[in-house]
Amino acid sequence: MTAAEVVAADYLDGVPIELRDKQGTLKVAKKTTGGGAYGFGPSDTAMPTLVPYIVNPVVNRTQSAIPLHRAIASLPVTGISNQDFQVRGWPAIIQISNARPGTLVVISKAALAGANPPPQVGPGAAGSAADIYSAVTGLDGKVDIPVPYGSYNITCWKPPQGPGSYTRTPTAGSNLLLGGPFNPATNHPVTASAANVCP
């Protein structure tokens, strides 16, 4: 199981895989492990061998499997393993840490212009909001932000320590997140207090 967006093989662990009979009844489900690997056999399915089955990955609504499923004409006695699938849209995870609790973190493909306020996204927003991802850090100063494969910038709005208004960092533009492009199914730790992030 690999990510479709990456030219070199980027193996995906944790992708649910289903084995169904020819009527579409779910017989067993597993998740890929150990570099995108999985397998089904008589010992874990308690099903007859030498009959047809269908294998398909289970993806979210913003993802797609390539191909959608694979038909197994006859499940061999030795079982099957690693039918080749790709998943488009499996996210990379940018893990923000060491930020002030309540910090608004905005991850964007392009640098954000202007000082304040944060960009409006959603209905009525000017331009495309498709390449902007945001989250607010918790009391521990951490947050995970899932993003598609690619390179990104970061901009933060830190809450005041007392009365006052939020502080934008950097004061204009955005800082490029080092280490990109960020690959799917990989965690990318980012220390928010670093000089090149959101000091």
C-alpha positions in Angstrom: 0.0 0.0 0.0 1.6 3.3 -1.1 0.7 6.9 -1.4 -0.3 7.9 -4.9 1.1 11.5 -4.7 4.7 10.4 -4.2 6.9 9.2 -7.0 9.2 7.1 -4.8 7.3 4.4 -2.9 5.9 5.9 0.3 4.4 3.0 2.2 1.2 3.5 4.2 0.7 1.8 7.5 -2.7 1.8 9.3 -4.9 1.6 6.1 -7.9 -0.7 6.7 -8.2 -3.5 4.2 -11.3 -5.6 3.8 -11.8 -9.1 2.4 -15.3 -9.8 1.1 -17.0 -12.7 -0.5 -18.5 -12.5 -4.0 -21.8 -11.3 -2.5 -20.0 -8.4 -0.9 -20.3 -9.7 2.7 -17.4 -8.6 4.9 -15.4 -11.6 6.0 -12.4 -10.1 7.7 -10.7 -6.7 8.0 -7.1 -5.8 8.9 -4.8 -2.8 8.8 -1.6 -2.5 6.9 1.6 -2.7 9.0 5.3 -3.0 8.5 5.7 -0.9 5.4 2.2 -1.1 4.0 2.0 -4.9 4.1 -1.0 -7.1 4.8 -2.3 -10.6 4.1 -5.3 -12.9 4.4 -5.3 -16.6 4.8 -7.5 -19.5 5.8 -6.2 -19.4 9.4 -7.6 -15.9 10.1 -10.7 -15.9 7.8 -12.2 -19.3 8.7 -13.5 -19.3 5.1 -13.4 -21.8 2.3 -10.4 -21.6 0.0 -10.4 -21.9 -3.8 -13.5 -19.6 -4.1 -13.6 -16.0 -5.3 -13.2 -13.0 -3.0 -12.8 -9.2 -3.3 -10.1 -7.1 -1.6 -10.5 -3.4 -1.1 -8.9 -0.6 1.0 -11.2 1.5 3.2 -10.6 5.2 2.7 -12.1 8.5 3.9 -14.4 10.7 1.9 -11.5 12.9 0.8 -9.4 9.9 -0.3 -9.5 7.5 -3.2 -8.1 4.0 -3.7 -6.4 3.0 -7.0 -7.8 0.6 -8.0 -11.0 0.7 -6.1 -10.8 -3.1 -5.4 -9.2 -6.3 -6.7 -11.0 -9.5 -7.5 -9.3 -12.7 -6.3 -10.6 -15.4 -8.6 -9.8 -18.2 -6.2 -8.4 -17.8 -2.7 -5.4 -20.1 -2.5 -4.8 -22.4 0.4 -1.7 -20.4 1.2 -3.7 -17.1 1.4 -3.1 -13.8 -0.3 -0.9 -10.9 0.6 0.0 -7.4 -0.6 -2.4 -6.9 -3.5 -1.0 -3.6 -4.9 -3.0 -0.5 -4.1 -2.4 3.2 -3.9 -4.3 5.8 -1.9 -4.6 9.3 -3.0 -5.2 11.9 -0.3 -3.7 10.1 2.7 -2.4 13.0 4.9 1.0 13.9 6.3 0.7 15.1 10.0 2.5 18.3 11.0 2.9 18.0 14.8 3.2 21.4 16.4 4.7 21.5 19.9 6.0 24.1 22.4 3.6 26.8 21.4 1.7 29.0 23.8 -1.7 27.4 24.6 -4.5 28.8 22.5 -2.2 29.8 19.6 -3.9 29.8 16.2 -1.6 27.9 13.8 -2.2 28.4 10.1 -0.4 26.1 7.6 -0.6 27.4 4.0 0.9 26.6 0.6 1.6 30.3 -0.1 2.9 32.9 2.3 0.1 34.9 3.9 0.1 38.6 3.2 -0.9 41.3 5.6 -0.5 41.6 9.3 -3.9 41.0 10.9 -6.4 39.5 11.2 -6.0 35.8 10.2 -7.4 35.1 6.7 -11.1 34.3 6.3 -11.7 30.8 5.0 -14.9 29.1 4.0 -18.0 30.6 2.4 -17.5 34.2 1.4 -13.7 34.1 1.5 -11.7 35.8 -1.2 -9.7 33.4 -3.3 -9.2 29.7 -2.7 -9.1 28.4 0.9 -8.2 24.9 -0.4 -4.5 25.2 0.5 -5.0 26.6 4.1 -5.1 24.4 7.2 -5.5 25.7 10.7 -5.9 24.5 14.3 -5.6 25.9 17.8 -3.0 24.5 20.3 -4.3 22.9 23.4 -3.3 23.5 27.0 -0.2 21.5 26.4 0.9 23.8 23.6 0.5 21.0 21.0 -1.7 20.3 18.0 -1.6 17.8 15.0 -2.6 19.2 11.6 -3.2 16.8 8.8 -2.2 18.1 5.3 -1.8 16.7 1.8 1.6 15.9 0.4 3.6 19.1 -0.3 5.6 22.0 1.1 4.1 24.5 3.5 4.5 27.8 5.3 3.4 28.5 8.9 1.9 31.6 10.5 0.8 31.9 14.1 -1.4 34.2 16.1 -0.4 33.9 19.8 -2.8 34.9 22.6 -1.8 37.6 25.0 -0.4 36.6 28.4 -2.8 39.2 30.0 -5.1 41.8 28.6 -4.4 42.7 25.0 -4.6 41.4 21.5 -3.2 38.4 19.6 0.4 38.7 18.3 1.1 37.6 14.7 4.4 35.7 14.1 6.1 36.5 11.8 4.8 40.1 11.8 4.4 39.9 8.0 4.4 37.0 5.5 5.0 33.5 6.7 7.9 31.2 7.6 8.7 28.3 5.4 8.4 25.0 7.2 11.8 23.2 6.8 11.9 19.6 5.9 9.3 19.6 3.1 7.8 18.3 1.0 5.9 16.4 3.7 5.1 12.8 2.9 1.8 11.1 3.6 1.5 8.8 6.6 4.5 10.4 8.3 4.6 12.5 11.4 6.6 15.7 11.0 7.5 17.3 14.4 7.7 21.1 14.5 8.8 23.1 17.5 6.7 26.3 17.4 9.1 28.3 19.5 12.0 27.8 17.1 13.3 31.0 15.5 12.2 30.0 12.0 8.7 28.9 13.0 6.6 31.0 15.5 8.9 32.4 18.1 
